[in-house]
Amino acid sequence: GDIYGQDLSRAIGLRFSVIQDTLESLKLGHQIQIKRSMGMGNVGAVFALTDAGRARAHEYLEANQYSGPAPVPLAQYSEMVRQQKPQPGWLTREALRRAFKGMVLTEHVLSQMGPAVSSANSLLMYGKPGDGKTFLVEHLNNLETIPIYVPYAIECQGNIVQVFDPIYHQPLEEDEPSVLTVSMERSYDRRWVKCKRPFIVSGGELSLDMLDLRYNGNSKVYEAPFQLKANGGIYLIDDFGRQRATPAEVLNRWIVPMERRVDYLSFLTGGKMTAPFEAFLVFSTNLNPADL
């Protein structure tokens, strides 16, 4: 359909000055045309595809049907994830107490939880069924932390991986400017979403293939696994020991990421992607740890 230059810029997540040259070359190649203009240059012009442009669009859709903000290169994403790690000293006893407000806890439990959460590496919680392990971990989501920025998608080796998931990421959006307020811009790169730190839970339904890139045969786009979506936040593996895979297989899957803080993910073509692993991994189980 028809679209204003400013709306196109917002949809792609790039400033209009960045895409202007590309639009000019598409116009010269008769791929797009300007139908009318509000008199503010191309930013206020209405663009439409020509027949040649529509044919080219169909050609590209055969290879990939991703539509949305421009994907962020993997190197940029990796750097951003590491910059957004919680800084040393970010957790105080008072902040932890506020997060667990409404729960009846002893000082001993707070003294145990504090250092474990502050380390932001990994945590194993063991207790009998129904004694509040999951409830306790869920309250960590109440910790007052600074927001993080999550990309809509990342690009690696020509493949697009969708990262932002509205189920797990809670946007803290600024107001969207209208087409008439050209000068208004968000205070950050629009290829990213400003979010609350994610909190993701997997239970007994977890299988090892869910921890790798999932390829959508229709859109030809990959979906990020849970641990990638949880970067900068908490990933809880509930009912540990009752997954479809054995506990040994699940732990073996996490050994390298927990030690090196990187994860290796596979593409359908056989290529590998080295992604940052900065999720706080929590295992919760009612099975005796010695039996795991």
VEXZA-771420 format. One line per field, with one value per residue: residue number from 1; chain; x, y, z of N, C-alpha, C in turn; residue in one letter. Coordinates in steps of 0.001 Angstrom, whole numbers, plus 524288, in hexadecimal, padded with zeros to 5 digits. Example, Ala and Ser with C-alpha at 12.3 -4.5 7.8 and 13.67 -1.06 7.14 Angstrom:
BEGIN
pos	[1_2];
unit	[A_A];
n.u	[83386_83232];
n.v	[7E9C6_7F736];
n.w	[81E78_81BA8];
ca.u	[8300C_83566];
ca.v	[7EE6C_7FBDC];
ca.w	[81E78_81BE4];
c.u	[83390_83264];
c.v	[7F31C_8001E];
c.w	[81E78_81EBE];
code	[A_S];
This chain:
BEGIN
pos	[1_2_3_4_5_6_7_8_9_10_11_12_13_14_15_16_17_18_19_20_21_22_23_24_25_26_27_28_29_30_31_32_33_34_35_36_37_38_39_40_41_42_43_44_45_46_47_48_49_50_51_52_53_54_55_56_57_58_59_60_61_62_63_64_65_66_67_68_69_70_71_72_73_74_75_76_77_78_79_80_81_82_83_84_85_86_87_88_89_90_91_92_93_94_95_96_97_98_99_100_101_102_103_104_105_106_107_108_109_110_111_112_113_114_115_116_117_118_119_120_121_122_123_124_125_126_127_128_129_130_131_132_133_134_135_136_137_138_139_140_141_142_143_144_145_146_147_148_149_150_151_152_153_154_155_156_157_158_159_160_161_162_163_164_165_166_167_168_169_170_171_172_173_174_175_176_177_178_179_180_181_182_183_184_185_186_187_188_189_190_191_192_193_194_195_196_197_198_199_200_201_202_203_204_205_206_207_208_209_210_211_212_213_214_215_216_217_218_219_220_221_222_223_224_225_226_227_228_229_230_231_232_233_234_235_236_237_238_239_240_241_242_243_244_245_246_247_248_249_250_251_252_253_254_255_256_257_258_259_260_261_262_263_264_265_266_267_268_269_270_271_272_273_274_275_276_277_278_279_280_281_282_283_284_285_286_287_288_289_290_291_292];
unit	[A_A_A_A_A_A_A_A_A_A_A_A_A_A_A_A_A_A_A_A_A_A_A_A_A_A_A_A_A_A_A_A_A_A_A_A_A_A_A_A_A_A_A_A_A_A_A_A_A_A_A_A_A_A_A_A_A_A_A_A_A_A_A_A_A_A_A_A_A_A_A_A_A_A_A_A_A_A_A_A_A_A_A_A_A_A_A_A_A_A_A_A_A_A_A_A_A_A_A_A_A_A_A_A_A_A_A_A_A_A_A_A_A_A_A_A_A_A_A_A_A_A_A_A_A_A_A_A_A_A_A_A_A_A_A_A_A_A_A_A_A_A_A_A_A_A_A_A_A_A_A_A_A_A_A_A_A_A_A_A_A_A_A_A_A_A_A_A_A_A_A_A_A_A_A_A_A_A_A_A_A_A_A_A_A_A_A_A_A_A_A_A_A_A_A_A_A_A_A_A_A_A_A_A_A_A_A_A_A_A_A_A_A_A_A_A_A_A_A_A_A_A_A_A_A_A_A_A_A_A_A_A_A_A_A_A_A_A_A_A_A_A_A_A_A_A_A_A_A_A_A_A_A_A_A_A_A_A_A_A_A_A_A_A_A_A_A_A_A_A_A_A_A_A_A_A_A_A_A_A_A_A_A_A_A_A_A_A_A_A_A_A];
n.u	[8032E_800AC_809ED_80EC8_81B2D_81F71_819DF_81D5C_827D5_826B0_8226A_82AA0_831C3_83A31_84063_83B5A_842E8_84A3D_845C5_84398_84A26_84963_83ECE_83EC1_844DA_83E6C_8361D_83A7B_83C53_83285_82CBB_826D7_81D45_819C2_80DF8_808A8_80B96_80E32_813A6_81CDB_825F3_82B76_82928_81F27_819A5_81115_8132C_812B5_81278_816FD_81333_81C1E_82190_81AF0_81BDE_82649_825DB_81FD2_826EF_82EE8_8295E_82845_83199_83237_8296E_8297B_824CD_825C9_82C59_839AC_842F6_84C6A_85A32_86156_86ABE_86964_860D2_864F0_86C63_865E2_85FDE_86767_86A1A_86133_860EF_85E48_86435_86F3D_86B8D_86153_858E5_85249_8500B_846F3_84185_83FAB_8394E_8309D_82D5B_829B8_82132_815A9_816D5_81940_824E9_830F0_83C52_844DD_84294_8426A_84CE4_85185_84D42_85049_85BE9_85C27_85548_859E2_8634B_8601F_861C8_85F07_85534_850EE_84588_84028_835F4_82A95_81EB6_815B3_8196C_81B97_823BB_823CA_81D35_82349_82BDF_8269C_82457_82D7F_82C96_8286E_8305C_8366B_83B7C_843AB_83E42_83F8A_84476_83F01_84105_838B1_83B0A_84646_85191_85911_862B1_85C94_85318_846EA_84331_838E2_83763_83220_826FF_81A1F_8151A_81C29_82206_82085_81CDE_82165_81D5A_81FBF_8179D_81218_815EF_80E0E_80BAC_80C5E_812D7_81E09_827C6_82864_82E99_83132_83866_83FC3_845BB_83D4B_83CC9_83CDA_83626_831D1_8319A_82C56_83498_83581_82DF2_82DA7_82769_82914_82393_82083_81EDA_8275D_83097_83CA2_83D98_83806_83EC5_844CC_8468F_83A8B_834F4_82C5E_82569_81E74_81F53_829DA_830AB_83809_834EE_83871_83E2C_839E0_841DC_8474E_83FD9_83ED6_84798_84E4B_846F2_83F2A_83F2D_83785_837E2_82EC0_82A13_832E9_8393B_830B0_82F66_82E0B_83784_842B3_84797_85293_854A4_84FEC_855E6_85FCF_85E0D_85E5D_8682E_87107_86CF2_86B30_8751B_87B8D_875A0_87175_86979_86743_860BC_85945_85780_84E6F_853CF_85D20_86448_869F6_8669D_86BFE_86779_86541_86465_85DB6_85634_84FE3_85038_8476B_8451E_83AEB_836D8_83041_83492_83E47_84A8B_85375_85010_84F1E];
n.v	[7FB49_8095E_811FC_81B30_821D7_823CD_81CA2_81364_813DD_81310_80915_802D8_80545_80BC7_81847_82213_826E8_81F30_817A8_81D17_81DED_813DB_8135A_81AD9_815E2_80D66_812A4_81720_80DFE_80B64_80554_808BF_812F4_82097_824D3_82D83_83979_83FB2_84873_848E9_844C3_837E6_832B2_8354F_83187_8292E_81C49_811EF_804DD_80164_7F9C6_7F439_7F4E7_7EF5B_7E571_7E396_7E3A3_7DAA6_7D354_7D42C_7D141_7C6CE_7C2F6_7C678_7CA31_7D1AA_7DCDA_7E946_7F107_7F454_7EA0A_7E81B_7E7A8_7DC3D_7DDF2_7E80C_7E643_7DF0D_7E54A_7ECC3_7E6B9_7E3C4_7ED75_7EFB7_7E987_7E6E7_7EFB2_7EE75_7EE27_7F101_7ECB0_7EE1E_7EB43_7EFD8_7F1AB_7E769_7E448_7EA90_7E646_7DC94_7DF42_7DD41_7D2BA_7C8A6_7C7AA_7C2DA_7C934_7C34E_7BE36_7C6C7_7C99F_7C152_7C1B3_7CB9B_7CC80_7C4B6_7C846_7D1CD_7CEDD_7CBDC_7C335_7B77B_7AF65_7A599_7A0B2_79944_791B7_78CB6_78872_792D0_799F8_7A433_7A725_7AA5C_7B2F4_7B95D_7BB7A_7C083_7CA00_7CF45_7D49B_7DDD4_7E43C_7F097_7F53C_7FAEA_7FDE8_7F5B9_7F4A5_7EE68_7E825_7E83A_7E0E6_7D906_7D813_7CE85_7C8B7_7CA31_7C66B_7C899_7CABA_7CAB6_7D1A7_7D820_7D5E0_7D732_7D18F_7CF53_7D84C_7E490_7F00A_7FD3C_806CA_81309_81DF1_81D1B_824FB_82CD6_82D48_83792_83C2F_83D20_83FBB_83AF8_830EB_82425_8220D_81AA1_81056_80B75_80145_7FB34_7F6EB_7FCF4_7F6D5_7F04E_7E8B5_7DBA3_7D066_7C369_7B70B_7A964_79CCF_78F74_78D59_78FBF_78D3E_7891E_78CEA_795F9_79D0D_7A0CD_7A7C3_7AA12_7A6D9_7ACEF_7A7D2_7AC8F_7B7B8_7B83C_7BBB4_7BC1F_7B8C5_7BDA8_7B5F3_7B2FB_7B5F2_7BDC3_7C573_7C7C2_7CD2F_7D608_7D55C_7CCA0_7BEC4_7B49C_7A759_79F53_794CB_78E53_7831E_77DE8_77F28_77CBB_77991_7732C_77671_776ED_778CE_7829C_788BD_78785_78CFB_7971B_798D3_79D5C_7A792_7ABEA_7AC3F_7B1A3_7BA18_7BB10_7B670_7AC0B_7AB67_7A4E3_7A5ED_7A23A_7A053_79C76_7A336_7AA56_7B22B_7BB02_7BEE7_7C87D_7C4DC_7C8D2_7C71B_7C574_7B9B9_7B111_7A5A8_79DE3_79437_788B0_77F74_77783_77D89_77751_76ED7_77271];
n.w	[80000_8006A_8067A_80FAD_80F91_81980_81FAB_81B5D_81E14_828F2_829C2_8265B_82DAD_82CDC_82BAB_822DB_81CBE_81B97_81516_80C46_8031C_7FF39_7FCA8_7F4BC_7ED0B_7EAD6_7E6B9_7DDB0_7D865_7D58F_7DC75_7E499_7E667_7E7EE_7ECBE_7F0DC_7F7D0_80421_803F9_809A2_80653_80385_80CC9_80F8B_8075A_7FFC5_7FD70_7F3DD_7EEE5_7E22E_7D6CB_7D410_7DD5F_7E3E9_7DFC9_7E20D_7ECDE_7EECF_7EB5A_7F2E2_7FBAC_7FA56_7FDD9_8080E_811EB_81981_82006_824D0_82ED5_82BA3_82C4D_83693_835C2_839DB_83F8B_843A2_84A00_85157_85666_85AF1_861E6_86926_86D30_87291_87B29_888CB_8918C_89A7C_8A7D8_8A662_8AB7F_8B75F_8C4F5_8C875_8BF29_8BC13_8C42E_8C24C_8B8D4_8BBF5_8C193_8C8CF_8C9AE_8D2FF_8D87C_8DDAD_8E331_8E109_8D792_8D0C5_8D1A6_8CCC2_8C29B_8BED6_8BC4B_8B489_8ACB2_8AA79_8A5FD_89C36_895C0_8963A_89C61_8A508_8AA1A_8B415_8B961_8C041_8B980_8B739_8BE8F_8BC13_8B534_8AA72_8AB61_8B183_8AADC_8A2B2_8A74E_8A640_89D59_8A038_8A319_8A352_89858_88E53_881A7_87608_868C3_85E32_8521C_846BA_83F46_83BA1_83344_82CD5_82542_81C62_81F8A_8261B_83309_83B6C_846F4_84E67_85604_85881_86033_8680E_8695C_86EEA_86A00_86C18_8677B_860C6_85CFF_85047_8458D_83CDA_82ECE_82C38_8336F_830EC_834DE_83E75_8454E_84A3D_8561B_854F1_84D26_843CA_8408B_848CE_85483_85FD3_86B9E_87722_87F6D_87AFB_87F49_87ED3_87E3D_87DE4_87E17_880B3_87666_8709C_866AB_86093_85644_856AD_85A76_852C9_84680_8400D_83443_82B76_821CA_81AE7_81B7D_81AA4_8223B_82E0B_83B53_847A7_85203_85F6A_866BB_86188_86062_86ABE_86D9E_875B6_87D33_8850D_8847C_88740_889E3_88C94_894CA_8937B_88E9F_88BAC_8814F_87357_86FA4_8758C_88286_88242_877AE_87670_87D68_878E5_86FD3_8737F_8779E_871F8_86ED4_87915_87D2F_875DA_872E5_86912_85E82_85589_849FC_84011_83238_82816_81F20_8223E_82610_830FE_83C15_844CF_8502D_85A46_867CC_871AC_8792E_88578_88A9C_89023_8970A_89B63_8A3FC_8A903_8AA72_8B047_8B050_8AFA6_8AA1C_8A054];
ca.u	[80000_80368_80C2C_811E3_820BD_8205A_817C0_820E9_82C67_82556_82193_82FB5_834B8_83ED3_83F32_83A54_847CC_84D22_84363_8425A_84D12_8472D_839D7_84003_84697_839C8_832E8_83D21_83BAE_82CE0_82A85_822DB_81BCF_8175C_808A5_807A6_80F3A_80C3E_81708_8212E_829DF_829DB_82745_81979_8176F_80E70_815B5_80FCE_81572_81576_812AE_82163_822CC_817C3_81E41_82B25_8244C_81E55_82BC1_83197_8261E_8294C_83644_831A7_824A9_829D4_822EE_82611_83111_83E85_845B7_8514E_85E76_86282_86EFC_86717_85D7F_86855_86EAF_861B0_85E6E_86B7C_869C3_85C78_8615A_85DFF_8695C_87061_86923_85C18_854E7_852DE_84C90_841EF_83EE2_83DE3_834EE_82C13_82B97_826EF_81D1F_810E3_81838_81B6E_82A13_834B2_8410B_8487E_84163_8444E_852A4_85314_84B9A_85318_860C4_85B22_852EF_85DAF_8674B_85D97_863BE_85B0B_85332_84DCE_84227_83E12_8323A_82636_81A8D_811F5_81B92_81C1C_82898_8228A_81AFB_827BC_82EE2_8235C_8249B_8323A_82ADF_826EA_83508_836B5_84026_8432E_83C46_84367_842C5_83ECB_8401E_8345D_83D7D_84BE0_85323_85E14_863B3_85833_84E53_84453_84144_8355A_8389A_82DF0_8225C_81688_81361_82019_82457_81CAA_81EF6_8209F_81DE5_81E97_8134D_81385_814BA_80AC0_80E74_80CFA_816FA_822B4_82C73_8287C_83125_83216_83D8A_84340_84580_83814_83D10_83CB7_83196_8331C_82E70_82DA8_837F0_83201_82D97_82B8F_826F7_82824_82273_8217B_81E39_82C43_833C1_84194_83D13_835C8_84313_847C1_8438E_8361C_8343C_82706_825BE_81B1C_82191_82F88_8332A_838F5_83328_83C77_83CBC_8389A_8464F_848BD_83BD3_83F6B_84C71_84D81_842DD_83F36_83CE7_83660_83682_82B9B_82981_8379E_83978_82BE6_82F1A_82E0E_83CF4_844A2_84A55_85803_85498_84EA3_85A75_863FD_85CB7_85F65_86D74_87440_86AE2_86BD6_87AA7_87DF3_871DF_86FDA_86665_86801_85BAF_85A0B_853D6_84CD4_857BD_861C9_8676D_86983_86663_86DEC_8643A_86682_860E6_85DE0_85165_8508D_84DD3_84596_842D5_837A3_83598_82EC1_83771_84333_84EC8_85727_84DD4_84F1A];
ca.v	[80000_80E6A_8130B_81FF4_820EE_823AF_817AF_80F4F_8145A_8110A_80368_8004C_8065B_80EE8_81DBA_822B7_82850_81A53_814AE_820A7_81C82_80EEC_814BA_81D94_81212_80A52_81623_81773_808E8_80ABF_80148_80B80_81810_82426_82605_832F6_83B44_843B9_84CFC_848D9_84139_83268_830CF_8361F_82FA5_82419_818A1_80D39_80155_800E6_7F437_7F1F0_7F488_7EB23_7E082_7E2E7_7E257_7D513_7D05B_7D421_7CE74_7C13A_7C1A0_7C7F4_7CD41_7D515_7E226_7EC09_7F436_7F215_7E6BD_7EA1B_7E3E1_7D92D_7E05A_7EC6E_7E3FC_7DCC5_7E99B_7EF41_7E32A_7E40C_7F29A_7EFFA_7E609_7E9B3_7F155_7ECB6_7F150_7F2C3_7EA91_7EF3A_7E82C_7F292_7F0B3_7E1FE_7E420_7ECE5_7E294_7D852_7E18A_7DA19_7CD4C_7C7D0_7C55E_7C3BD_7CBFE_7BF5A_7BD5E_7CB73_7C962_7BD63_7C362_7D054_7CB86_7C178_7CB9D_7D5E2_7CC9C_7CBB8_7BEE0_7B365_7AE2D_7A0CF_7A0C0_79404_7918C_7891C_78AB3_79646_79D3C_7A9A2_7A84C_7AD79_7B7DF_7BC70_7BD43_7C435_7CF22_7D1F3_7D7FA_7E2DA_7E754_7F589_7F547_7FE85_7FB22_7F414_7F554_7E95C_7E918_7E550_7DC66_7D96F_7D5B6_7CBC3_7C576_7CABF_7C463_7CC30_7C81B_7CE20_7D16C_7DA7C_7D29A_7DA09_7CE31_7CF70_7DD7D_7E8A0_7F509_8021F_80A11_8189E_81F18_81D36_829E5_82C5C_82E89_83D3F_83DEB_83ACA_840C6_837C3_82BD0_8217F_8234A_8162D_80D99_80904_7FBA8_7F8B9_7F808_7FDD4_7F2F8_7EE8C_7E40B_7D728_7CC01_7BF22_7B213_7A480_79891_78A15_78CE7_79147_7894B_78B78_78FC5_79B1A_7A067_7A246_7AB08_7A752_7A8EB_7ACFD_7A685_7B002_7BCFD_7B793_7BED4_7B912_7BB01_7BCFE_7B27A_7B59E_7B863_7C28A_7C945_7C8FE_7D01C_7DAB6_7D458_7C7A2_7BA3F_7B09B_7A211_79D47_78F0A_78C1D_77D78_77B9B_780AD_77862_777CA_771A8_77ABA_77727_77B52_78829_78B46_787A1_7912A_79C3A_79939_7A127_7ACEA_7ADE9_7AD10_7B56D_7BE53_7BB32_7B1E2_7AAC1_7A9FB_7A2CC_7A71C_79DB1_79F8F_79A2D_7A759_7AB16_7B786_7BB87_7C2F2_7C96F_7C252_7CC04_7C649_7C329_7B495_7AEF6_7A06A_79CD5_78E9F_78621_77A7E_777FB_77F04_772F5_76B38_774F3];
ca.w	[80000_80097_80BA3_8103D_81086_81F2A_821B3_81981_8217A_82E24_8294D_825CF_83276_82B91_82A5C_81D42_81A20_81A97_810C6_807ED_7FE5F_7FD37_7FA1B_7EFDB_7E919_7E958_7E373_7D89E_7D5D9_7D49D_7DFEF_7E7A4_7E44C_7EBB5_7EB0C_7F23F_7FBD9_807A5_8035B_80D6B_80438_8033F_811D5_80FA9_80272_7FFF3_7F9D1_7F258_7EB7A_7DCB0_7D560_7D45C_7E2F1_7E627_7DDFE_7E507_7F245_7EECF_7EAB6_7F7EC_7FF7D_7F995_800F3_80D88_8128F_81E1A_81F3D_829CE_82F7E_82989_83018_838C7_834FA_83E8F_84292_84688_84E1A_85559_85959_85DFD_8662B_86D2E_86FA7_875CE_87FB3_88DCC_8936F_89FD4_8ABEE_8A4CC_8AF04_8BCF2_8C848_8C8A7_8BA21_8BC3D_8C7E0_8BF9E_8B4CB_8BE98_8C4DA_8C8C1_8CAD5_8D837_8D7C2_8E1E9_8E19F_8DF09_8D1FF_8CE06_8D19F_8C8DE_8BD60_8BD3A_8B965_8AFE7_8A8AE_8A93F_8A286_8970A_89290_89626_8A193_8A574_8AEB9_8B52C_8BDB4_8BF78_8B63A_8B9C6_8C2C8_8BA5F_8B24D_8A5C8_8AD55_8B361_8A64B_89FC4_8A9D4_8A477_8990F_8A293_8A43D_8A073_89510_889EA_87D05_87220_8635B_85B71_84C86_84457_83CA1_83AAA_82E48_82CFD_8209C_818C0_821F3_829BD_837C7_83E61_84C89_85189_85684_85BFE_8648E_86C37_869E6_87018_86811_86EF7_862D5_86092_85968_84ABA_842F3_83833_829FC_82BEF_836FB_82E8F_83800_84333_844CA_84F3A_8584A_85419_84821_8436F_83F59_84DEF_857C2_86553_86E6D_87C62_87EF4_87A2C_882EE_87B98_8811C_87B0D_881BF_87EF5_870B2_86E0E_863FA_85EE5_85157_857D7_85C16_84E24_842E3_83D9C_82EF4_82979_81C3A_817D0_81B35_819D9_82649_832CB_8404A_84BAA_85656_86453_8696F_85EC2_861D0_87051_86E92_878E0_8810B_887EB_881DB_88B2E_8881F_890E4_894CD_89129_88F60_88978_87BCD_86F93_86F82_87AC3_88530_8806E_87281_8772D_87FCB_874F9_86C21_875D0_879D4_86F27_86F7D_87E69_87E37_87244_87206_86396_85CFE_85007_847B2_83AC7_82DF9_824FE_81AFF_82496_82865_836AC_83DF9_84A26_85292_85FCD_86B9E_87666_87C2B_88AAF_88A07_89527_896E4_89FEE_8A3E3_8ADE1_8AAA8_8B335_8ACB9_8AF08_8A639_89B2D];
c.u	[80350_80564_80F59_8179A_821EF_81E67_81B28_825CB_82B58_824B1_826BC_83315_839B2_83D22_83E91_83F51_84B01_84AFB_84272_8451B_84AEB_8420A_83ACD_84192_84209_8364C_8353F_83C96_83607_82A7E_82630_821AD_81980_81203_8073A_80B5E_80CAB_80FC3_81B72_8259D_827DD_82798_82158_816D3_814D3_810CF_8121B_81349_8136F_814BF_817F6_822F4_81FDC_81A09_8233C_829F0_822D0_82327_82EA4_82E83_826B2_82DD4_8355F_82CDF_824C7_827F9_82302_82AFA_835F1_84138_84AE4_855A1_85FE9_866AE_86CF2_863CE_860C8_86AA3_86A9E_86024_8626C_86B6F_86534_85C82_860BE_86377_86A4E_86DEF_863A3_857D6_85620_84EFE_84716_83ED0_83CB0_83922_82FF6_829DC_82855_822A5_81815_811DF_81A6B_82087_82D78_83961_844FF_8479A_8434C_84A41_854A5_851E2_84EF8_85807_85FE2_85905_856E7_861E9_86562_85FBE_85FAE_859B9_8500C_84AB6_83FA9_83A66_82DC6_821FE_816FF_8143B_81D1E_8210E_82787_82076_81F55_82AC0_82BC3_8238E_8299C_830F8_82942_82BA0_8351F_83BDD_83F5E_8413D_840C2_84117_84351_83DDF_83B5D_83691_84356_84D29_8587F_85E7A_85F1F_85317_84C1D_841FF_83DE2_83649_8341E_82914_81EAC_81486_81719_82287_82015_81ED5_81DBC_82138_81D0D_81A1A_81549_81246_81137_80DF2_80F7E_81167_81C1F_82775_82CD2_82B05_8315F_8379D_8415D_84237_84072_83825_83CCA_837BE_8336C_82F65_82FFA_8310D_83482_8323F_82AD2_82BB2_82613_82746_823CC_82116_8234B_82F03_83892_84115_83AA7_839FC_846AF_84447_83F3B_834D8_82E85_82742_82282_81D9E_8276D_832AE_833C7_83699_83740_83AA0_83BFA_83D3F_8481A_844D9_83C7A_8445D_84B52_8496A_8438E_83CB5_83C5B_834F2_833E3_82B1E_82E39_8380B_834B3_82B27_82F12_83390_83EA2_84757_84FFB_85852_85399_85356_85F00_86316_85E67_8650E_870BF_87214_86BCF_8718E_87CE1_87A89_870C4_86CEC_86719_862DB_85C77_855CC_852B3_850EC_85CBC_8655A_86661_86965_86841_86B1A_865D7_86294_8616E_858A8_852D0_84D76_84C69_8432A_83FB8_835EF_833A8_83114_83C8D_847AE_852B3_85539_84DE0_8543C];
c.v	[804EA_80F6F_81818_81E7F_82073_81E8F_81315_80F33_811F1_80B1D_80074_80127_80977_8147E_81E46_823FE_8237B_81784_81800_81F26_81787_80FFC_8176E_819BF_80EA1_80D87_81689_8125C_80796_8063E_803AC_810BB_81B63_825B4_82BAF_8346F_83F80_84886_84D4B_84564_83BA5_83057_83163_83461_82A54_8209D_8140C_809F0_801BE_7FB13_7F177_7F126_7F018_7E5D3_7DF6F_7E15D_7DC91_7D194_7CFDE_7D115_7C88E_7BF70_7C281_7CB73_7D0AB_7DA8F_7E4E7_7EF49_7F153_7EEC2_7E930_7E61A_7E13C_7DBBC_7E4E4_7EA67_7E1E9_7E108_7EC1D_7EBE3_7E395_7E954_7F2E7_7EC2A_7E937_7EAE9_7EF53_7F075_7F31E_7F0FC_7EBE5_7EBE7_7EA9F_7F1A9_7EB2B_7E17D_7E658_7E92E_7DE2F_7DA4F_7DE5B_7D458_7CCF8_7C4D3_7C66C_7C6BD_7C83E_7BE76_7C206_7CB5A_7C560_7BF3E_7C7E4_7CF4C_7C865_7C4CF_7CFAF_7D3E8_7CC55_7C76C_7BA8B_7B1E4_7A921_7A10D_79B60_79455_78DDF_78BA6_78E43_799C9_7A2B8_7AB02_7ABEC_7B2D5_7BB96_7BEC2_7C151_7C9A9_7D217_7D5A7_7DD5E_7E648_7EC43_7F5B0_7F926_7FB6B_7F95E_7F4F1_7F01C_7EA6B_7E60B_7E05D_7DD52_7D695_7D340_7C83B_7C5A3_7C8A0_7C863_7C90C_7CBFB_7CD5A_7D389_7D70E_7D547_7D6C4_7CECA_7D4D6_7E18F_7EDEC_7F995_8066E_80FD9_8196D_81F50_82291_82901_82E00_83466_83F42_83B65_83B54_83D54_8327C_8294E_82296_81EBC_813B6_80A6B_8035F_7F879_7FA35_7F8AF_7FA80_7F283_7E9A8_7DF25_7D31A_7C79A_7BA0E_7AD9F_7A03B_79346_7896A_78DF7_78C9A_78C0F_78E96_79527_79EF9_7A1C4_7A597_7A7D1_7A9F1_7A890_7AC46_7AA1C_7B566_7BCE3_7BB0C_7BB5E_7BBE2_7B9CC_7B930_7B595_7B87F_7BD68_7C6E4_7CB19_7CC13_7D52F_7DA03_7CF0E_7C364_7B5E7_7AB75_79F69_7975A_78C73_78653_77AC6_77D31_77BD4_7762E_7765B_77653_77B5A_779F0_7812F_78B17_78BA1_78C0B_79686_79CFB_79D71_7A6B3_7AF26_7AF3A_7B18C_7BA2F_7BF2C_7B628_7B101_7A8AB_7A88F_7A499_7A21D_79C57_79D08_79E33_7A7D7_7B0E4_7B798_7C01A_7C3C6_7C6B3_7C550_7CBBA_7C3FA_7BE11_7B252_7A999_79FAA_7971E_78CAB_7809C_77B64_77945_77AA0_76F16_76D78_77426];
c.w	[80000_8061B_80B8A_81149_81651_8218A_82013_81CED_826D3_82E01_82906_82AAC_83183_82A57_82471_81A49_818B1_815C9_80BE0_802D7_7FBEA_7FA57_7F4E5_7EB97_7E74B_7E5B5_7DDF8_7D58D_7D4C5_7D7C0_7E359_7E504_7E8A8_7E999_7EC27_7F6A5_7FF23_8077A_80748_80B7E_80462_8085A_8123F_80AAE_8033D_7FBC2_7F89A_7EECF_7E5E6_7DB8A_7D5C0_7DA16_7E58D_7E4A6_7E114_7EAAB_7F2AB_7EE77_7EFF7_7FC08_7FEF4_7FD06_806BD_80E31_81774_81CAF_82482_82A24_82D93_82DB0_831C6_837BC_83A27_841FC_845E2_84B16_8529B_858D7_85CF1_862AC_86A91_86FF7_87387_87A61_884B9_88FD1_898FB_8A3D5_8AAB1_8A8A2_8B4B2_8BFFF_8C86F_8C39D_8B9F2_8BFD2_8C559_8BB87_8B72B_8C23C_8C464_8C9AF_8D05C_8D799_8DC8A_8DFBF_8DF3D_8D932_8CECB_8CD80_8CDBC_8C34F_8BB5B_8BA20_8B464_8AB70_8A6DD_8A580_89CE8_89380_89216_89BBA_8A14A_8AA86_8AF5A_8B9D9_8BC5F_8BC16_8B979_8BDF4_8C0ED_8B773_8ADB3_8A75C_8AF07_8AEC7_8A32E_8A21C_8A865_89FF1_89B0E_8A3DC_8A0DD_89D6A_8909B_88526_87982_86CAC_86084_855A7_84A93_841CE_83C30_83596_82EDB_82836_81CBF_81AD8_825CD_82E3D_83AC3_84439_84FDC_85163_85A5A_86088_8692C_86D25_86AAF_86E6A_86BBE_86AEA_863ED_85CBD_853D3_84863_83E38_83371_82993_82F65_83556_8321A_83CDC_8421B_84A22_8510E_857AC_84EC8_847CC_8418E_84468_850CF_85D5F_86896_8742C_87BB1_87EB3_87E8E_88006_87EAB_87D4A_87F1B_87F7B_87918_86DC1_86B8F_861C4_859DC_85224_85981_8578C_84A9E_84059_83866_82D62_82397_818C9_81723_81A0B_81D8B_82B1B_83780_8446E_84FD7_85B62_866B4_866BC_86010_86775_87185_87187_87D1B_883A7_88494_885E1_88891_88CC3_89060_8924A_8928D_88D29_883C1_87852_86EFA_87511_87D4B_8834C_87B2C_87300_8796C_87BF7_87103_86E38_877A1_87728_86FB8_874F6_87F87_87AF2_87130_86C3A_86267_85727_84DDD_841FC_83704_82AF2_820DE_81D10_82706_82E39_837F5_8439D_84CAF_85842_86351_870BF_87950_8817C_88AB4_88F5D_8943C_89BEA_89FBD_8A92A_8AE2C_8AD92_8AF73_8ABCD_8AAE8_8A0BC_89846];
code	[G_D_I_Y_G_Q_D_L_S_R_A_I_G_L_R_F_S_V_I_Q_D_T_L_E_S_L_K_L_G_H_Q_I_Q_I_K_R_S_M_G_M_G_N_V_G_A_V_F_A_L_T_D_A_G_R_A_R_A_H_E_Y_L_E_A_N_Q_Y_S_G_P_A_P_V_P_L_A_Q_Y_S_E_M_V_R_Q_Q_K_P_Q_P_G_W_L_T_R_E_A_L_R_R_A_F_K_G_M_V_L_T_E_H_V_L_S_Q_M_G_P_A_V_S_S_A_N_S_L_L_M_Y_G_K_P_G_D_G_K_T_F_L_V_E_H_L_N_N_L_E_T_I_P_I_Y_V_P_Y_A_I_E_C_Q_G_N_I_V_Q_V_F_D_P_I_Y_H_Q_P_L_E_E_D_E_P_S_V_L_T_V_S_M_E_R_S_Y_D_R_R_W_V_K_C_K_R_P_F_I_V_S_G_G_E_L_S_L_D_M_L_D_L_R_Y_N_G_N_S_K_V_Y_E_A_P_F_Q_L_K_A_N_G_G_I_Y_L_I_D_D_F_G_R_Q_R_A_T_P_A_E_V_L_N_R_W_I_V_P_M_E_R_R_V_D_Y_L_S_F_L_T_G_G_K_M_T_A_P_F_E_A_F_L_V_F_S_T_N_L_N_P_A_D_L];
